Amino acid sequence: MRYVAPTSVAEVVALLAGDPEARVFAGATDLVPQLRAGRPEPSIAIDLKKIARLTEVSLEDGTWRIGAAAPTADLTGDAALTADLPGLVHAGALIGSDQIQNRASLGGNLCNASPAADSVPALVVNDARAVVAGPGGERTVAVVDIPTGPGRTSLAPGEFIVCFEIDRPPARTSDAYLRLIPRTEMDIAIVGAAARVTLDGDGNCAGAAIALGAVAPTVVPVPAAARALVGEPITDGALARVAAVCADAANPIDDKRGTITYRRQVAGVLAKRAVTEAAGRAGNGGGR
Ligand SMILES: Cc1cc2nc3c(=O)[nH]c(=O)nc-3n(C[C@H](O)[C@H](O)[C@H](O)COP(=O)(O)OP(=O)(O)OC[C@H]3O[C@@H](n4cnc5c(N)ncnc54)[C@H](O)[C@@H]3O)c2cc1C
């Protein structure tokens, strides 16, 4: 396995085009354990962390751009990003430990395509787009369309993610992400739930998005749960409807971490709590 550390997107495109066995990595916090477990080594391991566009976090013309290889610790350390997207930043801060977060990236979290990847539901409720580079140039694709199953993505051969784009949330809008793990530290989510809520001046819900993780092969957006909220204040009745719809939308596996019945119930409870948390922040003005 040859290690290369290019400094431009064009070099990565050329390396991937020239060798189908070459593979990109960012933090390698998924890649290295997988190689140690016996997965085949790539011919070339392409380090994305030396490319400025892939590691920068910036706000320009009302759009956040988060480099696909930026460590999640950089997101936690960004006060303006945390004010605008506290749920997404919190999801990144739940990944592993301090050591892991100093390496782990949103691009790796998404492209490893674990159903339990913590940042993905939070990216989805914020309508995040991925800027994808490849032999045909660059294209922009909704994050929700990238994972296609455990360990699989819709990226074509030779393609990789350069950065994520998220429009700055409007006033009185905020997000939240919650997960349940079987232990207090370093475990995989039994269920994850992200919510984004916009309130109008009277405290009624003017817009919402809810997405679940770890309850299906890929992230599950639940538009019916969002519809159960819009046009009303966030009451106990509305939250109960959100919980019921989310429990129904969950299609989890039965394993040692939890039964199907348990996971469905937890999906409802976490969705309800994530909506409550996001609405509380939105009521305080969101990031504005
Ligand atoms: C101890 C430990 C604890 C962990 N805890 C959690 C946790 O709590 N929650 C969680 O969600 N995950 C957890 N993980 C998994 C991992 O840390 C995350 O998925 C992390 O975000 C992966 O990012 P990375 O940059 O290290 O990915 P890498 O290992 O570099 O890459 C992962 C995969 O994505 C591909 N890839 C990377 N970047 C790109 C790109 N820009 N474009 C296209 N493909 C790309 C790589 O080829 C590889 O297939 C944990 C891992 C460890 C070792």
Ligand as a Chemical Component Dictionary entry (heavy atoms), coordinates in Angstrom:
data_LIG
# 
_chem_comp.id                   LIG 
_chem_comp.type                 NON-POLYMER 
_chem_comp.pdbx_formal_charge   0 
_chem_comp.three_letter_code    LIG 
# 
loop_
_chem_comp_atom.comp_id 
_chem_comp_atom.atom_id 
_chem_comp_atom.alt_atom_id 
_chem_comp_atom.type_symbol 
_chem_comp_atom.charge 
_chem_comp_atom.model_Cartn_x 
_chem_comp_atom.model_Cartn_y 
_chem_comp_atom.model_Cartn_z 
_chem_comp_atom.pdbx_ordinal 
LIG C1  C1  C 0 -13.035 3.986  18.956 1  
LIG C2  C2  C 0 -13.984 4.426  17.884 2  
LIG C3  C3  C 0 -15.201 4.988  18.269 3  
LIG C4  C4  C 0 -16.110 5.419  17.297 4  
LIG N1  N1  N 0 -17.288 5.971  17.689 5  
LIG C5  C5  C 0 -18.188 6.399  16.764 6  
LIG C6  C6  C 0 -19.405 6.999  17.179 7  
LIG O1  O1  O 0 -19.689 7.176  18.359 8  
LIG N2  N2  N 0 -20.273 7.394  16.195 9  
LIG C7  C7  C 0 -19.995 7.232  14.865 10 
LIG O2  O2  O 0 -20.820 7.614  14.026 11 
LIG N3  N3  N 0 -18.840 6.664  14.460 12 
LIG C8  C8  C 0 -17.933 6.232  15.365 13 
LIG N4  N4  N 0 -16.748 5.666  14.964 14 
LIG C9  C9  C 0 -16.477 5.489  13.535 15 
LIG C10 C10 C 0 -15.626 6.617  12.899 16 
LIG O3  O3  O 0 -14.824 7.268  13.832 17 
LIG C11 C11 C 0 -16.535 7.643  12.201 18 
LIG O4  O4  O 0 -17.340 7.005  11.235 19 
LIG C12 C12 C 0 -15.716 8.773  11.544 20 
LIG O5  O5  O 0 -16.545 9.881  11.297 21 
LIG C13 C13 C 0 -15.042 8.345  10.258 22 
LIG O6  O6  O 0 -14.321 9.456  9.742  23 
LIG P1  P1  P 0 -12.840 9.276  9.183  24 
LIG O7  O7  O 0 -12.449 10.577 8.616  25 
LIG O8  O8  O 0 -11.935 8.708  10.216 26 
LIG O9  O9  O 0 -13.107 8.184  8.032  27 
LIG P2  P2  P 0 -12.029 7.291  7.265  28 
LIG O10 O10 O 0 -11.729 6.068  8.078  29 
LIG O11 O11 O 0 -10.901 8.108  6.783  30 
LIG O12 O12 O 0 -12.910 6.845  6.006  31 
LIG C14 C14 C 0 -14.068 6.039  6.170  32 
LIG C15 C15 C 0 -14.581 5.617  4.793  33 
LIG O13 O13 O 0 -15.034 6.726  4.074  34 
LIG C16 C16 C 0 -14.286 6.899  2.867  35 
LIG N5  N5  N 0 -14.056 8.335  2.775  36 
LIG C17 C17 C 0 -13.472 9.142  3.690  37 
LIG N6  N6  N 0 -13.538 10.416 3.304  38 
LIG C18 C18 C 0 -14.155 10.425 2.107  39 
LIG C19 C19 C 0 -14.505 11.446 1.182  40 
LIG N7  N7  N 0 -14.235 12.748 1.416  41 
LIG N8  N8  N 0 -15.131 11.103 0.033  42 
LIG C20 C20 C 0 -15.440 9.793  -0.225 43 
LIG N9  N9  N 0 -15.119 8.788  0.604  44 
LIG C21 C21 C 0 -14.495 9.101  1.770  45 
LIG C22 C22 C 0 -13.021 6.081  3.037  46 
LIG O14 O14 O 0 -12.541 5.600  1.795  47 
LIG C23 C23 C 0 -13.532 4.958  3.917  48 
LIG O15 O15 O 0 -14.185 3.996  3.136  49 
LIG C24 C24 C 0 -15.798 5.241  15.910 50 
LIG C25 C25 C 0 -14.562 4.676  15.538 51 
LIG C26 C26 C 0 -13.672 4.275  16.514 52 
LIG C27 C27 C 0 -12.353 3.673  16.089 53 
# 
loop_
_chem_comp_bond.comp_id 
_chem_comp_bond.atom_id_1 
_chem_comp_bond.atom_id_2 
_chem_comp_bond.value_order 
_chem_comp_bond.pdbx_ordinal 
LIG C1  C2  SING 1  
LIG C2  C3  SING 2  
LIG C2  C26 DOUB 3  
LIG C3  C4  DOUB 4  
LIG C4  N1  SING 5  
LIG C4  C24 SING 6  
LIG N1  C5  DOUB 7  
LIG C5  C6  SING 8  
LIG C5  C8  SING 9  
LIG C6  O1  DOUB 10 
LIG C6  N2  SING 11 
LIG N2  C7  SING 12 
LIG C7  O2  DOUB 13 
LIG C7  N3  SING 14 
LIG N3  C8  DOUB 15 
LIG C8  N4  SING 16 
LIG N4  C9  SING 17 
LIG N4  C24 SING 18 
LIG C9  C10 SING 19 
LIG C10 O3  SING 20 
LIG C10 C11 SING 21 
LIG C11 O4  SING 22 
LIG C11 C12 SING 23 
LIG C12 O5  SING 24 
LIG C12 C13 SING 25 
LIG C13 O6  SING 26 
LIG O6  P1  SING 27 
LIG P1  O7  DOUB 28 
LIG P1  O8  SING 29 
LIG P1  O9  SING 30 
LIG O9  P2  SING 31 
LIG P2  O10 DOUB 32 
LIG P2  O11 SING 33 
LIG P2  O12 SING 34 
LIG O12 C14 SING 35 
LIG C14 C15 SING 36 
LIG C15 O13 SING 37 
LIG C15 C23 SING 38 
LIG O13 C16 SING 39 
LIG C16 N5  SING 40 
LIG C16 C22 SING 41 
LIG N5  C17 SING 42 
LIG N5  C21 SING 43 
LIG C17 N6  DOUB 44 
LIG N6  C18 SING 45 
LIG C18 C19 SING 46 
LIG C18 C21 DOUB 47 
LIG C19 N7  SING 48 
LIG C19 N8  DOUB 49 
LIG N8  C20 SING 50 
LIG C20 N9  DOUB 51 
LIG N9  C21 SING 52 
LIG C22 O14 SING 53 
LIG C22 C23 SING 54 
LIG C23 O15 SING 55 
LIG C24 C25 DOUB 56 
LIG C25 C26 SING 57 
LIG C26 C27 SING 58 
# 
